[in-house]
Amino acid sequence: MSKDALPSTNDYLNLLLEGVPMIDVRAPIESQTGALPFATNLPLMTDDERHQVGICYKEQGQKEAIALGHELVCGSSKEARVDAWRTFFVTAPTAVLYCARGGLRSQLGQQWLNDVGISCPRVEGGYKSLRQFMLQYLADSCETQSFALLSGMTGTGKTDIIKTLATSVDLEGAANHKGSSFGRPLDEQPAQIDFENQIILDLMQVQHKYPGRRIILEDESRNIGGRHILQPLTIAMAESPMVVIELPFKERIDKLWQEYVVERYQQTMAYHSENGEQAFADYLVDSLLRVQKRLGGQRTKKILSLMEGAIKHQHNDQFASHRGWLEAITADYYDPMYLYQLDKRKQRIAFRGNHQDVIQWLHEKQ
């Protein structure tokens, strides 16, 4: 079958909304810089093979590069790659296939699958066109979509509410980071492009399921850990009304203690089977030192002393002494910083209240 007769699709919106399984035939190094959550990287060429073909293309042209590609991927290596695609297609018969730009690699993959009796559509324009479609979708949506920001001091449980709302997009979840110095994950944050893709996909899903409804986002700065929110969404957020959760100081400390001490300790011990105790202590101290410039020397020294004492005695008092440094850093640093930033945006505050009142208001104002 000629390449022109092989099936293809440019129905990007439905591919993304439906989460159609995708075979990503790009080299691993390409996929690692950005992919889609429902794509599986089953490369046509390894990183080294792609590198060799790329050099050949630059020095000798397309014809010689194609010939080298066939020389590098043949016999048992070709058979293994076709078998991997075929196995994937058996488990996901609606799958489509893409390469970087919808060109030779995806067409060749299609042809090889066709030779073993499998008709697999390729995505026209490949990953590049999918990505451009998503970026344009975000830009267009941010021009028309109504948002509201869920705000509140640290420990007010903003993310808990976000996760209960059907019309929300969880920015911190997409970033795999809780937004503060102590919110770093045990594993890695996603690649920047993967973070962006996830936010756009989540936005698509909410808009498709609840057209015309206001979408709720957590009040975030442009950066969440080492990832940054795309500019169109940042601009839209800066113009959106704010809903502020209010919770007593003690209740906030209780929540922070549970999340950043008790649960983090348990997670760290499970993640680091041999040196979990030291890893937990290192996490606490490092998280504090990341904000020492803003804290200042005296406050950092005070909080570090409380923290080191809590680490030393945590198994004697069921971690209770950790409340001391949590209270200090919250009262001396996080609360004043939040109030200063909130004061600059107070004209955008549409509502204040406790959890129940905020959730009720959000439902009523949809």
C-alpha positions as CSV (number, residue, x, y, z in Angstrom):
1,M,0.0,0.0,0.0
2,S,1.4,3.4,-0.9
3,K,1.9,6.0,1.8
4,D,-0.8,8.1,0.4
5,A,-3.3,5.3,0.9
6,L,-2.4,4.8,4.6
7,P,-5.1,6.2,7.0
8,S,-4.4,9.5,8.8
9,T,-6.3,11.9,11.0
10,N,-6.1,15.6,11.9
11,D,-9.1,15.5,14.4
12,Y,-6.8,16.7,17.2
13,L,-9.6,17.9,19.5
14,N,-11.3,14.5,19.7
15,L,-8.0,12.6,19.9
16,L,-7.1,14.7,22.9
17,L,-10.6,14.8,24.6
18,E,-11.0,11.0,24.2
19,G,-7.5,10.2,25.3
20,V,-7.0,8.0,22.3
21,P,-4.0,5.7,22.9
22,M,-1.0,6.8,20.9
23,I,2.2,5.1,19.7
24,D,5.0,7.6,19.8
25,V,7.7,6.4,17.4
26,R,10.1,9.3,18.1
27,A,13.4,8.5,19.7
28,P,13.4,8.3,23.5
29,I,15.3,11.6,23.8
30,E,12.6,13.4,21.9
31,S,9.8,11.8,23.9
32,Q,11.4,12.7,27.2
33,T,11.3,16.5,26.4
34,G,7.5,16.4,26.0
35,A,4.8,13.9,25.2
36,L,1.1,13.2,26.0
37,P,0.0,11.2,29.0
38,F,-1.8,8.6,26.9
39,A,1.1,8.1,24.5
40,T,3.6,5.2,24.8
41,N,7.1,5.7,23.4
42,L,7.8,2.7,21.2
43,P,10.6,4.2,19.0
44,L,11.3,3.4,15.4
45,M,15.0,4.3,16.1
46,T,17.1,4.5,19.2
47,D,18.7,7.8,20.1
48,D,22.0,6.7,18.6
49,E,20.4,5.5,15.4
50,R,18.5,8.8,15.1
51,H,21.7,10.7,15.6
52,Q,23.5,8.8,12.9
53,V,20.6,9.3,10.4
54,G,20.5,13.0,11.3
55,I,24.2,13.5,10.5
56,C,23.8,11.6,7.2
57,Y,20.9,13.8,6.3
58,K,22.9,16.9,6.8
59,E,25.9,15.7,5.0
60,Q,24.5,13.5,2.2
61,G,20.8,14.4,1.9
62,Q,17.5,12.7,2.4
63,K,17.9,9.7,0.1
64,E,21.1,8.5,1.8
65,A,19.6,9.2,5.2
66,I,16.6,7.0,4.4
67,A,18.9,4.2,3.1
68,L,21.0,4.4,6.3
69,G,17.8,4.2,8.4
70,H,16.8,1.0,6.7
71,E,20.3,-0.4,7.1
72,L,20.3,0.4,10.9
73,V,16.8,-0.9,11.5
74,C,16.5,-4.3,9.8
75,G,16.3,-7.9,10.5
76,S,15.8,-8.8,14.2
77,S,15.8,-5.1,15.3
78,K,13.0,-4.3,12.9
79,E,11.1,-7.4,13.9
80,A,11.3,-6.5,17.6
81,R,10.0,-3.0,17.0
82,V,7.1,-4.1,14.9
83,D,6.3,-6.7,17.5
84,A,6.2,-4.0,20.2
85,W,3.8,-1.9,18.1
86,R,1.6,-5.0,17.3
87,T,1.4,-6.0,20.9
88,F,0.4,-2.4,21.9
89,F,-2.3,-2.4,19.1
90,V,-3.8,-5.6,20.3
91,T,-4.4,-4.1,23.8
92,A,-5.4,-0.7,22.2
93,P,-7.1,-1.3,18.9
94,T,-8.2,2.3,18.5
95,A,-4.6,3.5,18.8
96,V,-3.0,6.1,16.4
97,L,0.6,6.6,15.7
98,Y,2.7,9.8,15.5
99,C,6.3,10.9,15.0
100,A,7.7,14.4,15.3
101,R,6.0,16.0,12.2
102,G,3.9,13.2,10.7
103,G,6.5,12.4,8.1
104,L,8.7,9.5,7.2
105,R,9.0,7.8,10.5
106,S,5.3,7.6,11.2
107,Q,4.6,6.6,7.5
108,L,7.2,3.9,7.7
109,G,5.8,2.6,11.0
110,Q,2.4,2.5,9.4
111,Q,3.7,0.6,6.4
112,W,5.4,-2.0,8.6
113,L,2.3,-2.5,10.6
114,N,0.2,-2.7,7.4
115,D,2.6,-5.5,6.2
116,V,1.6,-7.6,9.3
117,G,-2.1,-6.9,8.8
118,I,-2.7,-3.9,11.1
119,S,-4.1,-0.6,9.9
120,C,-3.1,2.1,12.3
121,P,-3.8,5.8,11.5
122,R,-1.1,8.3,11.8
123,V,-1.5,11.8,13.2
124,E,-1.1,14.4,10.5
125,G,1.7,16.8,11.4
126,G,2.8,14.5,14.2
127,Y,3.5,15.7,17.8
128,K,4.4,19.2,16.6
129,S,0.9,19.8,15.2
130,L,-0.8,18.3,18.3
131,R,1.3,20.6,20.5
132,Q,0.6,23.7,18.3
133,F,-3.1,22.9,18.4
134,M,-3.0,22.6,22.2
135,L,-1.2,25.9,22.7
136,Q,-3.6,27.7,20.4
137,Y,-6.5,26.1,22.3
138,L,-5.2,27.4,25.6
139,A,-4.6,30.9,24.1
140,D,-8.2,31.0,22.7
141,S,-9.7,29.6,25.9
142,C,-8.0,32.2,28.1
143,E,-9.6,35.0,26.1
144,T,-13.1,33.8,26.7
145,Q,-13.1,31.4,29.7
146,S,-14.3,32.7,33.1
147,F,-12.0,31.7,36.0
148,A,-12.0,32.2,39.8
149,L,-8.9,31.8,42.1
150,L,-9.1,29.9,45.3
151,S,-6.8,31.7,47.8
152,G,-6.0,31.5,51.4
153,M,-3.1,31.3,53.9
154,T,-0.9,28.3,53.9
155,G,-2.6,25.3,55.6
156,T,-6.2,26.4,54.7
157,G,-6.7,23.3,52.5
158,K,-7.0,25.0,49.1
159,T,-5.9,21.9,47.2
160,D,-8.4,19.7,49.1
161,I,-11.2,21.9,47.9
162,I,-9.8,22.0,44.4
163,K,-9.9,18.2,44.2
164,T,-13.6,18.0,45.2
165,L,-14.8,20.5,42.6
166,A,-15.8,19.1,39.2
167,T,-15.1,22.4,37.5
168,S,-11.5,22.8,38.7
169,V,-8.1,22.3,37.2
170,D,-5.4,21.1,39.7
171,L,-2.3,23.1,38.8
172,E,-0.2,21.7,41.7
173,G,-1.3,18.2,40.8
174,A,-0.1,18.7,37.2
175,A,3.2,20.1,38.5
176,N,3.6,17.3,41.1
177,H,4.5,20.0,43.6
178,K,2.6,21.6,46.5
179,G,3.8,25.1,45.7
180,S,5.9,25.9,48.8
181,S,9.5,25.2,49.7
182,F,8.2,22.2,51.8
183,G,6.0,21.0,48.9
184,R,8.7,19.4,46.8
185,P,7.9,15.8,45.7
186,L,9.9,12.7,46.7
187,D,10.2,11.9,43.0
188,E,10.7,14.3,40.1
189,Q,8.5,17.0,38.7
190,P,7.3,16.3,35.1
191,A,9.0,17.9,32.2
192,Q,7.9,21.5,31.6
193,I,6.1,20.6,28.4
194,D,4.4,17.6,30.0
195,F,3.2,20.0,32.8
196,E,1.8,22.4,30.2
197,N,0.2,19.6,28.2
198,Q,-1.6,18.2,31.3
199,I,-3.0,21.6,32.3
200,I,-4.4,22.1,28.7
201,L,-5.9,18.6,28.6
202,D,-7.5,19.1,32.0
203,L,-8.9,22.4,30.8
204,M,-10.3,20.8,27.7
205,Q,-12.0,18.1,29.7
206,V,-13.7,20.6,32.1
207,Q,-14.8,22.9,29.3
208,H,-16.2,19.9,27.3
209,K,-18.1,18.5,30.3
210,Y,-19.3,21.8,31.8
211,P,-19.5,24.3,28.9
212,G,-20.0,27.9,30.0
213,R,-19.2,27.2,33.7
214,R,-16.6,29.1,35.7
215,I,-13.4,27.1,36.2
216,I,-11.7,27.2,39.6
217,L,-7.9,27.4,39.9
218,E,-5.7,27.6,43.0
219,D,-4.2,31.0,43.5
220,E,-0.6,30.3,42.4
221,S,2.4,32.4,41.4
222,R,3.7,31.9,37.9
223,N,6.2,29.2,39.2
224,I,5.2,26.0,40.9
225,G,8.5,24.5,42.0
226,G,10.6,24.3,38.9
227,R,7.7,24.6,36.5
228,H,6.0,27.7,35.2
229,I,2.5,28.3,34.1
230,L,2.1,29.4,30.5
231,Q,1.6,33.1,29.9
232,P,-2.0,33.1,28.6
233,L,-3.2,31.4,31.7
234,T,-1.0,33.6,34.0
235,I,-2.6,36.7,32.4
236,A,-6.1,35.3,32.8
237,M,-5.5,34.4,36.4
238,A,-4.2,37.9,37.2
239,E,-7.6,39.3,36.0
240,S,-9.8,36.7,37.8
241,P,-11.8,37.2,41.0
242,M,-10.5,35.6,44.2
243,V,-12.3,33.6,46.8
244,V,-10.4,33.5,50.1
245,I,-10.6,30.6,52.6
246,E,-10.3,31.6,56.2
247,L,-9.3,29.1,58.9
248,P,-8.0,29.5,62.5
249,F,-4.3,29.4,63.0
250,K,-4.3,26.3,65.1
251,E,-6.4,24.3,62.5
252,R,-3.9,25.4,59.8
253,I,-1.0,24.2,61.9
254,D,-2.7,20.9,62.5
255,K,-3.1,20.4,58.8
256,L,0.5,21.5,58.0
257,W,1.8,19.1,60.7
258,Q,-0.2,16.2,59.3
259,E,0.8,16.9,55.7
260,Y,4.5,18.0,56.0
261,V,5.5,16.0,59.0
262,V,3.4,12.9,59.7
263,E,2.5,12.0,56.1
264,R,5.8,13.2,54.6
265,Y,7.7,11.1,57.2
266,Q,5.7,8.0,56.3
267,Q,6.1,8.6,52.5
268,T,9.9,9.2,53.0
269,M,10.3,6.0,54.9
270,A,8.5,4.0,52.2
271,Y,10.5,5.7,49.4
272,H,13.9,5.4,51.1
273,S,14.0,1.9,52.5
274,E,17.6,2.2,53.9
275,N,18.1,5.8,55.0
276,G,14.6,7.2,55.4
277,E,15.3,8.9,58.8
278,Q,18.2,10.9,57.4
279,A,16.3,11.7,54.1
280,F,13.4,13.1,56.2
281,A,15.7,15.3,58.3
282,D,17.5,16.5,55.1
283,Y,14.2,17.3,53.5
284,L,13.1,19.5,56.4
285,V,16.4,21.3,56.8
286,D,16.9,21.8,53.1
287,S,13.3,23.1,52.7
288,L,14.0,25.7,55.4
289,L,17.3,26.8,54.0
290,R,15.7,27.4,50.6
291,V,13.9,30.4,52.1
292,Q,16.6,31.6,54.4
293,K,17.4,34.7,52.4
294,R,13.8,35.9,52.8
295,L,13.6,34.8,56.4
296,G,16.8,36.5,57.4
297,G,19.6,35.1,59.6
298,Q,18.1,35.4,63.0
299,R,14.7,33.9,62.1
300,T,16.4,31.1,60.2
301,K,18.6,30.3,63.2
302,K,15.6,30.3,65.5
303,I,13.5,28.0,63.3
304,L,16.4,25.7,62.5
305,S,17.0,25.2,66.2
306,L,13.4,24.3,66.8
307,M,13.5,22.0,63.8
308,E,16.6,20.2,64.8
309,G,15.2,19.7,68.3
310,A,12.0,18.3,66.9
311,I,13.9,15.9,64.6
312,K,16.0,14.7,67.6
313,H,12.9,14.0,69.8
314,Q,10.3,13.1,67.2
315,H,10.1,9.4,68.2
316,N,9.7,10.3,71.9
317,D,6.7,12.7,71.5
318,Q,5.0,11.3,68.4
319,F,6.3,14.2,66.3
320,A,4.4,16.7,68.4
321,S,7.5,19.0,68.8
322,H,7.5,19.7,65.1
323,R,4.6,22.0,65.7
324,G,7.0,24.5,67.2
325,W,8.9,25.3,64.1
326,L,5.7,25.0,62.0
327,E,4.1,27.7,64.1
328,A,7.2,29.9,63.9
329,I,7.7,29.7,60.1
330,T,4.0,30.2,59.5
331,A,3.6,33.2,61.8
332,D,7.0,34.8,61.0
333,Y,7.2,34.1,57.2
334,Y,4.3,32.5,55.3
335,D,1.4,34.6,56.9
336,P,3.1,38.0,56.6
337,M,4.2,37.2,53.0
338,Y,0.7,36.1,52.0
339,L,-1.1,39.1,53.6
340,Y,1.3,41.5,51.9
341,Q,0.6,39.9,48.5
342,L,-3.2,39.7,49.2
343,D,-3.3,43.4,50.1
344,K,-2.1,44.3,46.7
345,R,-5.0,42.4,45.1
346,K,-7.7,43.1,47.6
347,Q,-10.0,44.7,45.1
348,R,-10.3,41.3,43.3
349,I,-11.6,39.5,46.4
350,A,-15.2,38.4,45.7
351,F,-15.8,36.3,48.8
352,R,-14.3,35.2,52.1
353,G,-15.4,32.4,54.3
354,N,-14.7,28.9,55.8
355,H,-14.5,25.7,53.8
356,Q,-18.3,25.1,53.8
357,D,-19.1,28.7,52.9
358,V,-16.5,28.9,50.2
359,I,-17.7,25.7,48.6
360,Q,-21.3,26.8,48.7
361,W,-20.4,30.2,47.2
362,L,-18.5,28.6,44.4
363,H,-21.4,26.3,43.5
364,E,-23.9,29.2,43.6
365,K,-21.7,31.4,41.3
366,Q,-21.1,28.8,38.6
